[in-house]
Amino acid sequence: MPLMKLQFLADGAQDCPLIRLYEFQTTDAARLKALFDSLADGSRTEVSLVEELEVESIDGCQLDLRVGARDVGVVQIGSLSFECVLTATRWFDVASLTEPFCKAAEANTFQWLNEDGPISLLLSASGAW
């Protein structure tokens, strides 16, 4: 079974830099939404995607999700290491944006999950946007 892919794209498109989560099944999206929900409801304050989900990390990309006092968005903390820091309220919004992918991930469907920081976070069924 193919794994959800996690990739950093520094350039190559107008929307870059961005991190994209792509090529996933509805069950993967449901697990991702559950992680977002856990950040929103306060049961978790930090999540490492590659440790929590079955994710294929392209080129070693790492993404940590954290609850913060303000919405920072995605920032680069190492060569291919990133963190997305959002308030619990904003994590609730991100979980809501993920919900449609839990039911059906049509090939051309995508959603910007966050564009607060210097790097955008994209959820895309096919990888395209």
N, C-alpha and C positions, 0 to 999 in steps of 0.2 A: 504494500500500500504506500503510495507516495506521501512524503512528508510535506507539511507546510514549509515554505521557503522564507527565509529572512535575509534581506540583502540591502546593503547601502549602495546608493547610486550618487556619486559625488557630482557627476555632470553627464551631459548627453541629451538633456531635455530642459525645456524652459522651467519646469517645476523643481529641478534639482537644486540643491542636494535634498535627497529624500531617503527614507527607509521604507521598504515595502515588504509586506507580508502577503504572500501570494501562493497560488496553486495548492489550494486546500479543499477539504471536504466540509460539509455542513457540520459534522461532528467536531472537526478542528475549530471551526468558528465558534461553536458552542463552548468548547473548553476555553478559548480565548476570551469570550464574553464573561465566563465565570471568573476568570482572573481579574478582568476589569471590574466586575461586580464586587469582588472581595476587596479591592482598593477603594471602591465607592462606599461600601458599608462599614469600613474600618476594621474588618477582620484581618486584613493584611495591610502593611505599610510599604512593603517592598516585594517585588517579584522579578526574578530573572527568567526571561522567556525561554532561553535555551535549556534551563534546568527544569522548568515547569511543564513545558510542552514538548511533544515530539516535533522538533523543528530542524530542518536542514539549514545550517548556517552557511551561507554563501561567502566564501573567502574569509571565514572566521568571524563574521559580524556578530556582535553581542548587543543585546538591548535589555536594560533593566528598567522596570517601571516603579515609580515611587510616588507616594503621597507627599505633597509639600504644602507650605503655607500660602503659596501663590502659584499661578500657572506659568511655568517656565517653558514647557514644551520639550522638544528633543534637542539635546546638546551632546556634542562629542567630548568624551572624556579620555579617549585613547585612540590609537590609530584606527581600529575598527570596533571600538567600544563606545556605546552610547547609553544615555539614560533619558527617560521621559518623566518629567516631574510635573504633576498636575494636582490640583486640589481634589478632595473627595467628590465635590459637586461636579467637577469637570470629568472625573473618571466615570461618574454616572452617565454623563452625556456620551462619552466614548462607548460605554457598554450599549447604550441605546442605538448608536450608529452601527454597531456590530450585529445587532439582533436580526436584521433581514438576511444576513449571510448564514444564519443558523437554520433557516428554513429552505432556502434555495440559493445557490451561488451560480447564477448564470454566467456564462463565459465572459461576457463583456461588462460585468458589474464591478464597480469599484466605489470606494468611499474614502475621502480624506478624514482620518480620525483626529488629527491634530495638526494645526499650522501655526501654533503660538511661537515656537522657537525658530532658530535659524535653519532647522532641518524638519521637513514635513514628514508625517507618518501616514502611510497609505495602506489600505486594505483592498486587495484586488484579486478577484477570483482567478483571472488568467495571467496577471502580472502587468496588463496594459491599463492605461488610464487616459 
